[in-house]
Amino acid sequence: MVHLLNRRRMLQALAGSALATGTLLAPRGRTARAAVDPKLRKAVRKGLDWIARTQSRIGHWHANNSYRVPMTALAGVALLCEGSTTTQGRYAEPISRAVDYLVRNSRPNGLIGEPNDHRYTYGHGFSMLFLSQVLGEEEDIDRRETLVDVLTRAVRFCGQAQTRAGGWGYVSAKDGNDFDEGSTTVTQVQGLRGCRNAGIPVPKEVIDKAIKYIHSCTMPDGGICYSSRNRSGSRPALTAAAIACLFNAGEYEGPYVKKLLNYCRKRLYNNVNNVAGSFGHWHYTYYYYSQALYRIGGKTWEDFRNRLYAKLLREQTGDGYWNGNIGPIYVTSLNLTMLQLENDYLPIYQR
């Protein structure tokens, strides 16, 4: 408990400096808007019901008949954020089917992915994230043993797929000529952190190499570039993702994190209502940036959250889903995860 309190104070002090809000940070008890806002609760319920309703009979979701594994994992995370598990709650059945689908797509070498997926590290990383959160609440002994086996092999594959520079590409280092890039790297680190939280052994050197990789991809302005081989400019989306990734890896303070936070403050904090700003990938960007600011908490989070949630509620369709790049299941899953951060059900997002 002392460690958690010290970490909270550390994050809030950093936020006060980096975000320069000029106001006192509110205690956490005042931030639980999701528990008292009927419009928010209704929007979340409609969105989750739409996700459950659109699941295939064999347990997956897809985006234009592609990306079945990553879409299934992301949709599963959104359902878990509501508090349901594989055995209890409103969405127990679709969560259970999603778990079964991903387990069936676990290969002997540890990769969680379909044979025709040419960017399989996304699905692998998101699957580690989803299944690790399921494992923490799984009550069925046989399924727990299965999940432990799947995740143990998944972590091993992840370590073997890491590039010499410490990142990951769209495929393994062996399959991709040692190419790496930021978004898949963040996905792997967050998945590995979820596994470690669930008790799956994760080699420290794999995480350490990944953190060094993120540091090495930082540009002079505080943003993260596309890859260790392509340093043509900073990417706001990758920078927001990197902050969430570093927080998950235990790096909460210091001049480096402050530099990234300052970069995002200038480009993201007050630009929530932009359609895409000047960078694209709006939902991906704010999916990760909201996780970082939620961990910081206080006034920094409240001001941002209110603007973010108002935008998301305005853009929801009457059927409960959201539209955007990649497809409605992708956008809806990310948006619902953002809208449910304050539920605090999943360890990976907790403060």
Phi, psi and omega in degrees: 000318179299319179300317181294320179294319178296321179295319179299313180298322180296315179295319181292321177297319178296317181296321180299326179279311187286322184264345174049052181284334178075014180229161176290146180277133184283148175296155187301326184300339181270000187260355188279063182297325184301333184281343187236353184263107183295326178295320179293316179299318180295318180296318180295315180299316179299318180293316180293321177297322178296317177300311181299323184289333186262004177292142177288164181295334180265005168106359184253166165240165180210165174240107181054045179063023177226174173056040183298317183293308179296323179294323179293318180294316181293319177296320178299319178298317179301320178292320179297326182299338179286339181113352177287157176234189178289344184238345185224150174101171185299327186248026181300317184294309178295327176296315180298318179295322179295318177300312181300320180297314182291322177298320178296335180263015173275120183271163179303328180280358177104342180294133172258103184180160179274152184301329184265012181272115183267001174227059194284346181291331175301306181299322180296313181294314179295327177292319175301319179298307182298309184293328178292325177288327175294317184303322183298335182244005184288127183260338181282122186298315181297318180292324176300315180298321178296315181296319178300316179296312181299315183287325177298316178290326179296318178296318179298316178299319181300316178297321180289334182275350183293142180279169179297329179285346178105359180256194176225153174251195180291337174228181182295162179303321180294315182285336186248021177058038176065023177282143177224161175203163193292317188292318179290329177297314179300318180300318180293317183296318180293321176296319179295321178295320176300318179296316180297319177299329182274000177098006177278129180297128177235118181303130181299325184294332178293314178294316181300318178296321180294320179294319177297324178298313180299317177301317184291339181267008180276129181272167181303331181277000178096358179268166179259134179275172187298313181203171179293342179261346182232097184249043185285344180169166182280147179241114179304320182298315181291328179292317177298317179295323181295322178298312178300320180296315180294320176300317179297328182275358176099007179260105188248343189219182178102167183297331181292310179297320179300323179297316178293319179297319179296320178300314181289327178300318182292329189251340189236322192300316182260010184243026182302323186278359174294146176296312177212358185062221179248019189230342183075179178054048185303309186294319176301314183301308186281341171302314180279320181296322178295324177298317180295314182289328176297321178294326177291316173077198176060207183297326178304312180289316186300313181297316179294313182303315183299320179288319179297311183294322179299318179296314182296319180293325178295327189266356179290139178282167180297334179277351176108351182259174175238150176258159178165184182296150184079322175140164186296326181291324177294307183295318181295319179296316179296315182297318181291328174295317177300315184291345183246012181304322184287351174296330175062031181277328186261127181304326185296334182256356185287154179283000000 
